[in-house]
Amino acid sequence: MGAVLPEQLGNWSYPRAGGNADEASFNMVNAMLGRIILSGDLARLSENSRQEILEGVRLYKEKIRPLIPVATPFFPIGLPSMADTTSPVAVGIRRSDQAFISVWRLTGQKLVRIPNPDGQRVNLVYPVNLGIAVQTSGAFIEITFPRPYMAALLALTQ
């Protein structure tokens, strides 16, 4: 048995050359709360997909990577089931004053609700140009995804 520190854990992002910007950003969100391992035929990506990858890497380097060594992982809507392809999935990293939450809409409802019991400020940080909407409603964060199989990265601050 082996162990890896969370800040050393590698997460693959493998955008496909024939994919669109939704797919490219979905792949980036998959990897952004750990150490990104970026692969694939990046030179053959569409311009929209390439821009999503570049923005994701920039955001990761500037905002997320510094937080990883001092953050604690959490599951804001509980542990996901690998057999459930309908329900949303959410995972986050946090410290006392800041958190990032990755949220995935699979095939289920377009509205995903995440608890926000501390009333933290919420910003959609990635992707910002694909029609995903975020708002707070009481003690919840509501994320509206316009299409199935989309993902978003949220920043929460005090």
BARO-302787 format. One record per residue (C-alpha): residue in three letters; residue number from 1; x, y, z. Coordinates in nm, 4 decimals. Example, Ala and Ser with C-alpha at 12.3 -4.5 7.8 and 13.67 -1.06 7.14 Angstrom:
<atoms>
['ALA', 1, [1.2300, -0.4500, 0.7800]]
['SER', 2, [1.3670, -0.1060, 0.7140]]
</atoms>
This chain:
<atoms>
['MET', 1, [0.0000, 0.0000, 0.0000]]
['GLY', 2, [0.1247, 0.3501, -0.0757]]
['ALA', 3, [0.0313, 0.6982, 0.0259]]
['VAL', 4, [0.0517, 1.0275, -0.1570]]
['LEU', 5, [0.0189, 1.3719, -0.0034]]
['PRO', 6, [-0.2857, 1.5585, -0.1418]]
['GLU', 7, [-0.0637, 1.8318, -0.2870]]
['GLN', 8, [0.1266, 1.5643, -0.4821]]
['LEU', 9, [-0.1770, 1.3816, -0.6156]]
['GLY', 10, [-0.1875, 1.4011, -0.9931]]
['ASN', 11, [-0.5218, 1.4475, -1.1702]]
['TRP', 12, [-0.5411, 1.3885, -1.5431]]
['SER', 13, [-0.6985, 1.6308, -1.7859]]
['TYR', 14, [-0.7156, 1.4855, -2.1346]]
['PRO', 15, [-0.9131, 1.7139, -2.3684]]
['ARG', 16, [-0.9937, 1.5524, -2.7032]]
['ALA', 17, [-0.8986, 1.7173, -3.0300]]
['GLY', 18, [-1.2549, 1.6806, -3.1615]]
['GLY', 19, [-1.4164, 1.8067, -2.8417]]
['ASN', 20, [-1.5837, 2.1385, -2.7767]]
['ALA', 21, [-1.5315, 2.4044, -2.5099]]
['ASP', 22, [-1.7776, 2.2321, -2.2701]]
['GLU', 23, [-1.5705, 1.9136, -2.2854]]
['ALA', 24, [-1.2397, 2.0952, -2.2498]]
['SER', 25, [-1.3577, 2.2845, -1.9412]]
['PHE', 26, [-1.5128, 1.9653, -1.7939]]
['ASN', 27, [-1.1715, 1.7997, -1.8274]]
['MET', 28, [-0.9945, 2.0933, -1.6651]]
['VAL', 29, [-1.2351, 2.1072, -1.3700]]
['ASN', 30, [-1.1635, 1.7358, -1.3175]]
['ALA', 31, [-0.7979, 1.8155, -1.2503]]
['MET', 32, [-0.7841, 2.1635, -1.0997]]
['LEU', 33, [-0.8098, 2.0798, -0.7273]]
['GLY', 34, [-0.4987, 1.8611, -0.7371]]
['ARG', 35, [-0.1825, 1.8590, -0.9450]]
['ILE', 36, [-0.2826, 1.8956, -1.3108]]
['ILE', 37, [-0.1415, 1.6373, -1.5484]]
['LEU', 38, [-0.2371, 1.7776, -1.8890]]
['SER', 39, [-0.2250, 1.5432, -2.1852]]
['GLY', 40, [-0.3815, 1.4806, -2.5220]]
['ASP', 41, [-0.3191, 1.6237, -2.8657]]
['LEU', 42, [-0.3297, 1.9831, -2.7449]]
['ALA', 43, [-0.1996, 2.1224, -3.0738]]
['ARG', 44, [-0.5133, 1.9936, -3.2517]]
['LEU', 45, [-0.7699, 2.1485, -3.0172]]
['SER', 46, [-1.0219, 2.3948, -3.1550]]
['GLU', 47, [-0.9546, 2.7569, -3.0679]]
['ASN', 48, [-1.2428, 2.7617, -2.8159]]
['SER', 49, [-1.1135, 2.4473, -2.6445]]
['ARG', 50, [-0.7573, 2.5788, -2.6433]]
['GLN', 51, [-0.8720, 2.9017, -2.4771]]
['GLU', 52, [-1.0559, 2.7033, -2.2072]]
['ILE', 53, [-0.7406, 2.5034, -2.1356]]
['LEU', 54, [-0.5194, 2.8136, -2.1239]]
['GLU', 55, [-0.7593, 2.9944, -1.8901]]
['GLY', 56, [-0.7865, 2.6885, -1.6658]]
['VAL', 57, [-0.4083, 2.6534, -1.6372]]
['ARG', 58, [-0.3686, 3.0269, -1.5658]]
['LEU', 59, [-0.6329, 3.0189, -1.2938]]
['TYR', 60, [-0.4830, 2.7050, -1.1438]]
['LYS', 61, [-0.1336, 2.8543, -1.1245]]
['GLU', 62, [-0.2454, 3.1880, -0.9821]]
['LYS', 63, [-0.5280, 3.0966, -0.7444]]
['ILE', 64, [-0.5584, 2.7259, -0.6698]]
['ARG', 65, [-0.2085, 2.5803, -0.6607]]
['PRO', 66, [-0.0984, 2.8007, -0.3668]]
['LEU', 67, [-0.3971, 2.6826, -0.1600]]
['ILE', 68, [-0.3545, 2.3069, -0.2156]]
['PRO', 69, [-0.0781, 2.2396, 0.0427]]
['VAL', 70, [-0.2718, 2.4115, 0.3231]]
['ALA', 71, [-0.6273, 2.3093, 0.2309]]
['THR', 72, [-0.8517, 2.0282, 0.3505]]
['PRO', 73, [-1.0692, 1.8358, 0.1033]]
['PHE', 74, [-1.4457, 1.8100, 0.1585]]
['PHE', 75, [-1.7591, 1.6843, -0.0179]]
['PRO', 76, [-2.0269, 1.9579, 0.0067]]
['ILE', 77, [-2.3133, 1.7332, -0.1099]]
['GLY', 78, [-2.1748, 1.4039, 0.0203]]
['LEU', 79, [-1.9674, 1.1286, -0.1333]]
['PRO', 80, [-2.0650, 1.0511, -0.4918]]
['SER', 81, [-2.1674, 0.7076, -0.6125]]
['MET', 82, [-1.9721, 0.5765, -0.9093]]
['ALA', 83, [-2.2897, 0.4025, -1.0330]]
['ASP', 84, [-2.5000, 0.7223, -1.0296]]
['THR', 85, [-2.4780, 0.9004, -1.3660]]
['THR', 86, [-2.7646, 1.1396, -1.2917]]
['SER', 87, [-2.6905, 1.3167, -0.9640]]
['PRO', 88, [-2.4458, 1.6069, -0.9527]]
['VAL', 89, [-2.1018, 1.5671, -0.7974]]
['ALA', 90, [-1.9160, 1.8262, -0.5914]]
['VAL', 91, [-1.5766, 1.8224, -0.4220]]
['GLY', 92, [-1.3873, 2.1071, -0.2639]]
['ILE', 93, [-1.0754, 2.2200, -0.0860]]
['ARG', 94, [-1.0835, 2.4767, 0.1925]]
['ARG', 95, [-0.9029, 2.6580, 0.4645]]
['SER', 96, [-1.0593, 2.8920, 0.7188]]
['ASP', 97, [-1.0991, 3.1954, 0.4901]]
['GLN', 98, [-1.1243, 3.0474, 0.1405]]
['ALA', 99, [-1.2547, 2.7475, -0.0519]]
['PHE', 100, [-1.2817, 2.6195, -0.4064]]
['ILE', 101, [-1.5599, 2.3813, -0.5075]]
['SER', 102, [-1.5723, 2.1829, -0.8306]]
['VAL', 103, [-1.9273, 2.0960, -0.9367]]
['TRP', 104, [-2.0279, 1.8604, -1.2164]]
['ARG', 105, [-2.3695, 1.8336, -1.3783]]
['LEU', 106, [-2.4008, 1.4902, -1.5329]]
['THR', 107, [-2.7341, 1.3937, -1.6936]]
['GLY', 108, [-2.9602, 1.5213, -1.4155]]
['GLN', 109, [-3.1316, 1.8502, -1.3424]]
['LYS', 110, [-2.9832, 2.1729, -1.4776]]
['LEU', 111, [-3.0046, 2.3343, -1.1303]]
['VAL', 112, [-2.7535, 2.2100, -0.8734]]
['ARG', 113, [-2.7792, 2.3251, -0.5106]]
['ILE', 114, [-2.4764, 2.3275, -0.2805]]
['PRO', 115, [-2.5051, 2.4107, 0.0919]]
['ASN', 116, [-2.3462, 2.7395, 0.1977]]
['PRO', 117, [-2.4210, 2.7392, 0.5723]]
['ASP', 118, [-2.1616, 3.0067, 0.6524]]
['GLY', 119, [-2.3000, 3.2466, 0.3916]]
['GLN', 120, [-1.9675, 3.2853, 0.2138]]
['ARG', 121, [-1.9395, 3.5018, -0.0978]]
['VAL', 122, [-1.9449, 3.2898, -0.4104]]
['ASN', 123, [-1.7929, 3.3558, -0.7514]]
['LEU', 124, [-1.7910, 3.1440, -1.0619]]
['VAL', 125, [-1.4232, 3.1427, -1.1558]]
['TYR', 126, [-1.4176, 2.8829, -1.4341]]
['PRO', 127, [-1.5470, 2.8573, -1.7035]]
['VAL', 128, [-1.6979, 3.2026, -1.7181]]
['ASN', 129, [-1.8063, 3.2106, -2.0832]]
['LEU', 130, [-2.0228, 2.8997, -2.1316]]
['GLY', 131, [-2.3557, 3.0184, -1.9900]]
['ILE', 132, [-2.3237, 2.8744, -1.6389]]
['ALA', 133, [-2.5057, 3.0927, -1.3841]]
['VAL', 134, [-2.4391, 3.1073, -1.0091]]
['GLN', 135, [-2.6433, 3.2744, -0.7366]]
['THR', 136, [-2.7011, 3.2386, -0.3647]]
['SER', 137, [-3.0420, 3.1564, -0.2237]]
['GLY', 138, [-3.0675, 3.1454, 0.1529]]
['ALA', 139, [-2.8130, 2.8947, 0.2821]]
['PHE', 140, [-2.7512, 2.7490, -0.0648]]
['ILE', 141, [-2.5481, 2.8147, -0.3755]]
['GLU', 142, [-2.7476, 2.7526, -0.6924]]
['ILE', 143, [-2.5588, 2.6667, -1.0092]]
['THR', 144, [-2.7532, 2.6489, -1.3344]]
['PHE', 145, [-2.5882, 2.4525, -1.6135]]
['PRO', 146, [-2.7378, 2.5082, -1.9606]]
['ARG', 147, [-2.6347, 2.1633, -2.0904]]
['PRO', 148, [-2.5647, 1.8159, -1.9506]]
['TYR', 149, [-2.2055, 1.7125, -1.8822]]
['MET', 150, [-2.0787, 2.0526, -1.7776]]
['ALA', 151, [-1.8595, 2.1465, -1.4825]]
['ALA', 152, [-1.7783, 2.4623, -1.2912]]
['LEU', 153, [-1.5260, 2.5820, -1.0384]]
['LEU', 154, [-1.6497, 2.8144, -0.7647]]
['ALA', 155, [-1.4473, 3.0325, -0.5270]]
['LEU', 156, [-1.5882, 3.0961, -0.1792]]
['THR', 157, [-1.4543, 3.3697, 0.0486]]
['GLN', 158, [-1.5536, 3.5233, 0.3817]]
</atoms>
